[in-house]
Amino acid sequence: MKILFVLTSHATLGNTQEKTGFWIEEFASPYYVLADAGAEITIASPKGGQPPVDPSSELKDAQTPSTERFYKDYELIDKVAHSLKLSDMKQEDFDAVFYPGGHGLLWDLTIDKNSIQLIEGFYNHQKPIAFVCHAPAALVNTKAANGEPIVKGKHVTSFSNSEEEVIKLTQVVPFLLEDELIKHGAIYSKGADWSSHTQQDGLLITGQNPASSEAIAKLLLASLQEKK
């Protein structure tokens, strides 16, 4: 199993002076679920090199056994620091793609042409595509082979409006992801704030928040094993 992980390269939180990036738990937990199952994982980002880490994901209450394992895994830390350029990635070299979340990608991966082209390529070649938390934002400008939005008529979830309100970023983000997915025709659902909630609609797998990251990876793994 060859899986491409795509991380954001965007480090600033809107017009604030705050930093953002990718969320460690949403990277680490799925990485280990898949790598421990024998997957060969490649990490890429729009700019390549070190993707920015959301500082909030390093706070004590955001830690899990997977993040603790990551902080001691110097080989993986180095691999992340030397992420490949997204423009060099080809869907034909992989069996699936996974997007960890974090607010950063609301600004870059939503409109990144290489990302859009890759997602469309995976989807139109019948390969699983998985996204957690804010990562479904990378879907909003993607189209299926029929020219309709990939999310149209699909059961999806993502970081919810109510969760965005709790962390007081409703006025900072470029759009509310729940609203944006619905606008593009998605059949949106959510669980309780901060609880694990996932949706799988064929090849499209989405999770609501950091608590959903391990469940998403397991759904992706099951999809890959089923295809094999």
Secondary structure, 3 states (H helix, E strand, C coil): CEEEEECCCCCECCCCCCECCECHHHHHHHHHHHHHCCCEEEEEECCCECCCECHHHHCHHHCCHHHHHHHCCHHHHHHHHCEEEHHHCCHHHCCEEEECCCHHHHCCCCCCHHHHHHHHHHHHCCCCEEEECCHHHHHCCCECCCCCECCCCCEECCCCHHHHHHCCCCCCCCCCHHHHHHHCCCEECCCCCCCCCEEEECCEEEECCHHHHHHHHHHHHHHHHHHC
